[in-house]
Amino acid sequence: MTYNEACLVPNPMGPNACVLFDPEVCIGCNSCVDQCRSQVLLPNPVSGKPPIVAYPDDCWFCGCCVNVCPVPGANSMEHPLQNKVAWKRKETGEFFRIGMKNPPAPNLKPPVDH
């Protein structure tokens, strides 16, 4: 009789990435793992490496993991596309959303009273 080794592996990543880690910046302190309210993150078994995003679909997008991080830029919240604010310019039909590259200048005109 043979026994297979049990391993913990993250769920396959879907279109929802939720938290992104920069492995060059993250020090692997796991403070984000301790702070996560929905237990999306698991500590990496390799010391000093970023946590494992095990359950991305369960993320509440509360941002606690990003706020508690002691190293700026080590992690960031990646909101799903349907949660990102978007707008369309009437005159040209151009479509814009927050986070896009080269966004247009903000509209500083006051609203028109009707």
C-alpha positions in Angstrom: 0.0 0.0 0.0 1.4 3.4 -0.9 0.5 6.8 0.4 0.5 10.0 -1.6 1.8 13.2 -0.2 -1.0 15.7 0.6 -0.3 19.2 -0.7 -2.1 22.5 -0.4 -2.5 24.1 -3.7 -4.4 27.3 -4.5 -7.6 27.2 -6.5 -7.2 28.0 -10.2 -7.3 31.7 -10.8 -10.3 32.8 -12.6 -10.9 36.3 -14.1 -10.9 37.6 -10.5 -7.4 38.3 -9.2 -8.4 40.3 -6.1 -4.9 40.9 -4.5 -1.7 41.3 -6.5 1.7 40.9 -4.8 5.0 42.3 -6.1 7.5 39.5 -5.1 10.4 42.0 -5.4 8.9 44.2 -2.7 6.9 41.9 -0.5 8.9 40.8 2.6 6.6 37.9 3.4 5.6 39.2 6.9 2.1 37.7 6.5 0.4 40.6 8.2 -2.1 40.7 5.3 -2.9 37.0 5.9 -3.7 37.7 9.6 -5.8 40.7 8.7 -7.8 39.1 5.8 -11.5 39.0 6.9 -12.6 36.4 4.4 -9.5 34.1 4.7 -8.6 34.5 1.0 -4.8 34.5 1.7 -2.6 31.7 3.1 0.9 32.0 4.3 3.6 30.9 1.9 5.5 27.9 3.2 8.7 29.5 1.8 9.9 32.1 4.3 10.1 35.6 2.8 7.8 34.9 -0.1 4.4 36.6 -0.8 1.3 34.9 0.6 -0.7 32.5 -1.6 -4.0 33.8 -2.9 -5.9 30.6 -2.4 -9.6 31.7 -2.7 -9.8 34.7 -5.0 -13.5 34.3 -5.6 -14.3 34.7 -1.9 -12.6 38.1 -1.6 -14.8 40.9 -0.2 -12.5 43.7 -1.7 -12.4 45.4 1.7 -8.8 46.4 1.3 -7.7 45.4 4.8 -4.8 43.4 3.4 -3.5 46.4 1.5 -3.9 48.9 4.4 -2.1 46.7 7.0 0.9 46.1 4.8 4.1 47.7 6.3 5.8 47.9 2.9 4.3 50.4 0.4 3.7 48.9 -3.0 4.1 45.2 -1.9 0.4 44.4 -2.6 -2.5 46.1 -4.3 -6.2 45.5 -4.7 -7.4 44.5 -8.1 -11.1 45.2 -8.3 -13.1 43.3 -10.9 -13.9 45.2 -14.1 -17.6 45.4 -13.3 -16.8 47.3 -10.1 -14.6 49.9 -11.8 -16.2 53.2 -12.4 -16.8 54.0 -16.1 -18.2 56.9 -18.1 -18.9 57.8 -21.7 -18.4 61.2 -23.3 -21.6 62.4 -25.0 -20.0 64.5 -27.7 -17.5 61.9 -29.0 -18.8 58.6 -27.7 -15.5 57.8 -26.1 -15.6 55.3 -23.2 -13.4 55.8 -20.2 -12.8 53.9 -16.9 -10.8 54.4 -13.8 -7.4 52.8 -14.0 -7.0 52.9 -17.7 -3.8 54.1 -19.3 -3.7 57.7 -20.3 -7.1 58.8 -18.9 -8.6 62.1 -20.2 -8.4 65.3 -18.2 -11.2 65.7 -15.7 -14.2 67.7 -16.7 -14.0 70.9 -14.7 -17.1 72.6 -16.1 -19.8 73.3 -13.5 -23.1 71.4 -14.1 -25.7 73.2 -16.1 -28.9 74.2 -14.3 -32.0 73.2 -16.1 
